Structures are given as structure tokens and as C-alpha cells.
Amino acid sequence: LAAGTRDLAEVIMMVIPEAWQNTNLMQPEKKDFYKYLSCVMEPWDGPALVCFTDGIQFGATLDRNGLRPGRFYITKDQRLILASEVGVVDVRPEEVEFKD
């Protein structure tokens, strides 16, 4: 999909859409976008933490049900370590600049 005419964000919104059907908090235009995409492709509900890149942009998204957490560290030497579980990579506490 990303190799075609769709941009990376649109591809991710297609294959792993937000839970849009029963929310009143989403803008109508965005709901319409998801409604259109639901006719184009069946969503994948996970569970998963999915990371993606096109070599320029980098992003991550959780599954629609929020079943898989996403945790990340940014180290002082500007490495991003992102995984669905803490402790996947050993990082000394003094190397961590930010974590969530």
C-alpha cells in the first residue's frame, strides 16, 4: 500500500484503524474517512504494537482494543527503544533521558 500512492499515515490508519464506530469524541470528517476505509479493507484488530517507517517518517500504533501496551525509552545518545514490554533491551538507568 505504501509503495503505491498512499502515504504512510494513511496506510496505517487503513490496516489498524482507531475504534471509531461508537465514539462521539471523533470529528465527523475523521469518522467518514474511517467509514470509507472500512469498505476498502478489513481492519486487523491485533493484539499488537506495530512500528512502521518509510525511511523518512517513523511511527507506532497500538491495536484497536488497546490490549498490547507500548513502552519506550529515549537514551542520552538519542536511541529510541520501543517495545510492548519493559526490559526487552537492557538499558542502564543513567543512560535514560526519557521514558514512558
C-alpha positions, 0 to 999 in steps of 0.5 A: 500500500505504501509503495503505491500512492498512499502515504504512510499515515494513511496506510496505517490508519487503513490496516489498524484503524482507531475504534471509531464506530461508537465514539462521539469524541471523533470529528465527523470528517475523521469518522467518514474517512474511517467509514470509507476505509472500512469498505476498502479493507478489513481492519486487523484488530491485533493484539499488537504494537506495530512500528512502521517507517518509510525511511523518512517518517517513523511511527507506532500504533497500538491495536484497536482494543488497546490490549498490547501496551507500548513502552519506550525509552529515549537514551542520552545518545538519542536511541529510541527503544520501543517495545510492548514490554519493559526490559526487552533491551537492557538499558542502564538507568543513567543512560535514560533521558526519557521514558514512558 
